[in-house]
């Protein structure tokens, strides 16, 4: 069976339905790359799900909750270490496939990121106790979050470098390699009898470090020099400043529920929340990430975005009607594997599935607007900040009174508010352009 041909045929059909035209040869080549990236993402997501399910089932909600909290905090600590320079590096590296230019951009971005990481780690370790109280955790768990953030930043930067020099097959391969190492390391810890959250944390650290070093040694070593270009530093800084606002907002509305649950409830409740999150949101995030690799660059080539906006509007009811039951079904199966210590609640599952689909709808509109240019990206950033503020405010209001349900309701309301801002701002902006 020609799987690759089947995927290309399916992609061509979807493309014609969404964009109402045939794919160009260049877009066909892009879909070919997407086949590899999509395959790598699906395999990686599957292996990652196995890791999460095994960890949650074997360790129980208490220890799994500690790992979930460490991971959530690390996503906040990751931001000042990178400050949006990875995305800026990708943007300016792919604009022109000139090796000298790419080396200068990549080297400058990496030097800046290394500097931010060193300063961030020093300050975080110095103020570990007060920062741990802010994130509703202990200094010990907070330090684990720092280590997690550092090596996660290293791994993400390594992967972004691959994308910057258009090594898409290597990028696709790096994803299952990382999760494969993760599972092997975790198995070794289990054989040693280390049934604690530390086994999950150290497994991630090993996987991030080995995969990042492998990428550097095999593919990107030639991209790095010690040349710091001040002109590129200024250009990268201007773009990164815009990106960082949306990055902070995304960290807030993506992770704040776990931290507020830890503040008002038990760590075991964070583990239960994390199991439902993995069973639903991770599916939505993976599907959208793969699809957006085609949607965003294709939408960027359209001068008039209004036809695309109308098509998205027609797709939204279909996404809601088909997507929520699909995510619920997948989520139910995944939750069964977590075991009896994680209570099954059909209402929680339905609401989590709704939040996952609203995330995709929100991302559709945000990606379309960002493809328009700086003004569209600004509207998307405003929507992201609005989503973060609503999520934070409602979580603080609802979690103390109704617990985990409050965090889910806050997420749904936040994504809905984000969609409203995107539709209102987007329609006005796209109509004027």
C-alpha positions in Angstrom: 0.0 0.0 0.0 1.4 3.4 -1.0 0.9 5.3 2.2 2.8 8.3 1.0 0.6 8.6 -2.1 -2.5 8.2 -0.1 -1.4 11.0 2.3 -0.6 13.3 -0.7 -4.0 12.5 -2.3 -5.8 13.3 1.0 -3.8 16.5 1.5 -4.7 17.6 -2.1 -8.4 16.9 -1.4 -8.3 18.9 1.9 -6.3 21.7 0.3 -8.9 22.1 -2.6 -11.8 22.1 -0.1 -10.2 24.8 2.1 -8.4 27.0 -0.4 -10.6 26.3 -3.5 -7.7 25.7 -5.9 -5.1 23.1 -6.8 -1.8 22.9 -5.1 1.2 24.3 -6.9 4.4 22.2 -7.3 6.0 24.2 -4.4 3.1 23.5 -2.2 3.2 19.9 -3.2 6.9 19.8 -2.1 5.8 21.4 1.2 3.1 18.7 1.7 5.8 16.1 1.0 7.8 17.6 3.9 4.7 17.7 6.0 4.3 14.0 5.5 7.5 13.4 7.3 6.8 16.0 10.0 3.3 14.6 10.5 4.5 11.1 10.8 7.2 12.1 13.3 4.6 14.1 15.3 2.1 11.2 15.4 4.8 8.7 16.5 6.2 11.1 19.0 2.8 11.9 20.4 2.0 8.2 20.8 5.2 7.5 22.6 4.8 10.6 24.8 1.3 9.4 25.7 2.7 6.0 26.7 5.2 7.7 28.9 2.5 9.9 30.5 0.1 7.0 31.0 2.8 4.7 32.4 4.0 7.4 34.8 0.5 8.3 35.9 -0.6 4.7 36.4 2.6 3.4 38.1 3.4 6.5 40.2 -0.2 7.4 41.2 -1.8 10.9 41.3 0.5 12.3 44.0 3.8 11.7 42.3 2.4 12.2 38.9 1.0 15.5 40.1 4.4 16.6 41.2 5.8 15.9 37.8 2.9 17.7 36.1 3.4 20.8 38.3 7.2 20.8 37.6 6.5 20.6 33.9 3.9 23.5 34.1 6.2 25.8 36.0 9.0 25.0 33.6 6.9 26.3 30.7 6.9 29.7 32.5 10.6 29.6 33.3 11.4 28.7 29.7 10.2 32.1 28.5 12.9 34.4 30.0 15.5 31.9 28.9 14.6 32.2 25.2 12.7 35.5 25.1 11.2 34.7 21.7 14.6 34.6 19.9 14.1 31.0 18.7 11.0 32.1 16.7 12.9 35.2 15.5 15.8 33.0 14.4 13.5 30.8 12.4 11.7 33.7 10.7 14.9 35.4 9.4 16.8 32.2 8.6 14.2 30.8 6.2 13.6 34.1 4.4 16.7 33.5 2.3 18.5 30.2 1.9 22.0 31.8 2.1 24.4 29.9 4.3 26.4 32.9 5.4 23.2 34.8 6.4 21.8 31.7 8.2 25.0 31.2 10.1 25.0 34.9 11.3 21.3 34.8 12.3 21.6 31.4 14.1 24.8 32.2 15.9 23.6 35.7 17.0 20.3 34.2 18.3 22.0 31.4 20.1 24.5 33.7 21.8 21.7 36.0 23.0 19.7 33.0 24.2 22.7 31.5 26.1 23.2 34.9 27.8 19.5 35.1 28.8 19.6 31.5 30.1 22.6 32.1 32.3 21.2 35.2 33.8 17.7 33.6 34.3 19.1 30.5 36.0 21.3 32.6 38.3 18.3 34.8 39.4 15.9 31.8 39.7 18.3 29.9 42.0 19.0 33.0 44.0 15.3 33.7 44.6 14.1 30.1 44.6 12.2 30.3 47.8 10.0 33.3 47.1 9.5 32.2 43.5 8.5 28.7 44.7 5.7 30.3 46.9 4.5 32.2 43.8 4.1 29.0 41.9 2.5 27.1 44.9 5.3 24.6 45.2 8.4 23.7 47.3 11.9 25.0 46.6 13.0 21.5 45.7 10.3 21.1 43.0 11.0 24.6 41.8 14.7 23.7 41.3 13.7 20.7 39.2 11.6 23.1 37.1 14.6 25.2 36.5 16.6 22.2 35.3 13.7 21.0 33.1 13.3 24.5 31.6 17.1 24.8 30.7 17.3 21.5 28.9 13.9 22.0 27.3 15.1 25.3 25.9 18.3 23.6 24.6 16.2 20.9 22.9 13.7 23.4 21.4 16.5 25.6 20.1 18.2 22.6 18.5 15.0 21.6 16.7 14.3 25.2 15.6 17.8 25.3 14.1 16.9 22.2 12.0 13.8 24.0 10.7 15.9 27.2 10.1 18.1 25.3 7.7 15.2 23.4 6.2 16.3 19.9 7.5 12.7 18.8 7.8 13.3 15.1 7.7 15.9 15.4 10.5 13.4 17.6 12.4 10.7 14.9 11.9 13.1 12.2 13.0 14.2 14.1 16.1 10.7 14.0 17.6 10.3 10.2 18.0 14.0 9.9 18.8 13.5 12.2 21.8 10.4 10.3 23.1 12.0 7.0 22.4 15.0 7.9 24.6 12.5 9.2 27.1 10.8 5.8 27.3 14.0 3.9 27.5 15.4 6.1 30.3 12.1 5.8 32.2 12.1 2.0 31.9 15.7 2.0 33.4 14.5 4.0 36.3 11.6 1.7 36.9 13.9 -1.3 36.8 16.0 0.4 39.5 12.9 0.8 41.6 12.7 4.6 41.3 8.9 5.0 41.4 8.9 8.7 42.1 8.4 11.9 40.2 12.1 12.1 39.9 12.1 9.2 37.5 9.9 11.1 35.1 11.8 14.4 35.4 15.3 12.8 35.0 14.0 10.8 32.0 13.0 14.1 30.3 16.3 15.7 31.1 18.2 12.8 29.6 16.1 12.8 26.5 16.3 16.6 26.0 20.1 16.6 26.4 20.9 13.5 24.3 18.6 14.5 21.4 19.8 18.1 21.4 23.5 17.0 21.4 22.7 14.5 18.6 21.1 17.2 16.5 24.1 19.5 17.0 26.7 16.8 16.3 25.0 15.3 13.2 23.2 18.2 11.5 23.8 21.8 12.8 27.4 22.0 14.0 28.4 23.9 10.9 25.7 26.6 11.6 27.4 27.9 14.7 30.2 30.4 14.9 31.2 32.8 17.7 30.4 35.7 15.5 27.9 38.1 17.1 26.3 40.4 14.6 25.0 43.6 16.2 22.7 44.5 13.2 21.0 41.1 13.4 20.8 41.3 17.1 18.7 44.5 16.7 16.5 43.0 14.0 16.0 39.8 16.0 15.2 41.8 19.2 12.5 43.8 17.5 10.7 40.7 16.3 11.2 38.8 19.5 9.7 41.6 21.6 6.4 41.1 19.7 6.5 37.3 20.0 7.3 37.3 23.8 3.9 38.9 24.7 2.0 36.1 23.0 4.4 33.5 24.5 3.7 34.7 28.0 0.0 34.8 27.4 0.1 31.2 26.0 2.0 30.0 29.0 -0.6 31.5 31.3 -3.8 30.1 29.7 -2.1 26.8 29.0 -0.6 26.1 32.4 -2.2 28.4 35.0 -5.0 25.9 35.8 -2.5 23.4 37.1 -0.7 25.9 39.3 -3.9 27.3 40.8 -5.1 23.8 41.5 -1.8 23.2 43.4 -2.3 26.4 45.3 -5.9 25.6 46.5 -6.0 21.8 46.4 -3.7 18.8 46.7 -0.8 17.9 44.4 -2.8 14.7 43.6 -5.5 16.8 42.1 -2.9 18.3 39.8 -2.1 14.8 38.7 -5.8 14.1 38.0 -6.1 17.3 36.1 -2.9 16.5 34.2 -4.3 13.1 33.1 -7.5 14.7 31.6 -5.3 17.4 30.0 -3.1 14.8 28.4 -6.1 12.7 27.2 -7.7 15.7 25.4 -5.7 18.8 24.9 -2.5 17.0 23.8 -4.5 15.5 20.9 -5.8 18.9 19.8 -2.4 20.5 20.1 -0.7 17.8 18.0 -3.4 17.9 15.3 -3.3 21.7 15.1 0.5 21.9 15.1 0.8 19.5 12.1 -2.0 21.2 10.1 -0.7 24.7 10.8 2.6 23.8 9.2 0.7 23.9 5.9 -2.1 26.4 6.7 0.1 29.3 7.9 2.6 29.5 5.0 -0.2 28.9 2.5 -2.4 31.6 4.1 0.5 34.0 4.1 0.6 33.9 0.3 -3.0 35.1 0.0 -3.2 38.9 -0.4 -7.0 38.9 0.3 -7.7 36.8 3.5 -11.4 37.4 3.5 -12.3 34.2 1.4 -10.2 32.2 3.9 -12.0 33.8 6.8 -15.4 32.9 5.3 -14.2 29.3 4.7 -13.0 29.0 8.3 -16.4 30.4 9.5 -18.1 27.6 7.6 -15.7 25.0 9.0 -16.2 25.9 12.6 -19.6 24.2 13.1 -18.3 21.0 11.5 -15.2 21.1 13.7 -17.4 21.5 16.8 -19.9 18.8 15.8 -17.3 16.2 14.8 -14.4 17.2 17.0 -15.9 17.1 20.5 -17.2 13.5 20.2 -13.9 12.4 18.6 -11.7 13.9 21.3 -14.1 12.5 24.0 -13.7 9.0 22.5 -9.9 9.2 22.3 -9.8 10.8 25.8 -12.0 8.0 27.3 -9.7 5.3 26.0 -6.6 7.1 27.3 -8.1 7.7 30.7 -8.9 3.9 31.0 -5.1 3.2 30.8 -4.4 5.6 33.6 -6.1 3.3 36.0 -8.7 3.4 38.8 -6.8 6.0 40.9 -7.9 8.6 38.4 -11.7 9.1 38.8 -13.7 9.1 35.6 -16.1 12.0 35.2 -18.1 12.3 32.0 -18.8 16.0 32.6 -15.1 16.7 33.0 -14.3 14.8 29.9 -16.9 16.6 27.8 -15.8 20.0 29.0 -12.1 19.2 28.4 -13.0 18.0 24.9 -14.9 21.2 24.3 -11.9 23.3 25.5 -9.6 21.3 23.2 -11.8 22.0 20.1 -12.2 25.7 21.1 -8.4 25.8 21.3 -8.2 24.6 17.6 -10.8 27.2 16.5 -9.0 29.9 18.4 -5.7 28.9 16.8 -7.3 28.9 13.3 -8.4 32.6 13.5 -5.1 33.6 15.2 -3.0 31.9 12.5 -5.0 33.5 9.7 -4.6 37.0 11.3 -0.9 36.5 12.0 -0.4 35.5 8.3 -1.6 39.0 7.4 1.4 40.8 8.9 2.4 42.8 12.0 -1.0 44.4 12.5 -2.8 41.0 12.3 -0.2 39.6 14.6 -0.9 42.4 17.0 -4.6 41.5 17.1 -3.7 37.9 17.7 -1.5 39.0 20.6 -4.3 41.1 22.1 -6.6 38.0 21.8 -4.0 35.9 23.5 -3.6 38.4 26.4 -7.3 38.5 26.8 -7.5 34.7 26.9 -4.8 34.6 29.5 -6.5 37.3 31.7 -9.8 35.6 31.6 -8.3 32.2 32.3 -6.3 33.5 35.3 -9.2 35.5 36.7 -11.8 32.8 36.4 -9.4 30.1 37.7 -8.7 32.2 40.8 -12.5 32.7 41.3 -13.8 29.2 40.5 -11.1 26.7 41.6 -11.4 27.5 45.3 -15.2 26.9 45.2 -15.7 24.0 42.7 -12.1 22.6 42.3 -11.0 21.0 39.0 -14.3 21.8 37.3 -13.6 25.5 37.9 -10.2 25.2 36.0 -11.9 23.6 33.0 -14.8 26.1 32.9 -12.2 28.9 33.1 -10.4 27.4 30.1 -13.5 27.2 28.0 -14.6 30.8 28.8 -11.1 32.0 28.1 -10.9 30.4 24.7 -14.4 31.6 23.8 -13.4 35.2 24.8 -10.3 34.8 22.6 -12.4 33.7 19.6 -14.7 36.7 20.1 -11.7 39.2 20.1 -10.2 37.5 17.0 -13.5 37.6 15.1 -14.3 41.2 16.1 -10.8 42.5 15.4 -10.2 40.3 12.5 -13.3 41.2 10.6 -12.8 44.9 11.0 -9.1 44.6 10.1 -9.5 42.3 7.1 -12.4 44.3 5.8 -10.2 47.4 5.8 -7.3 45.8 4.1 
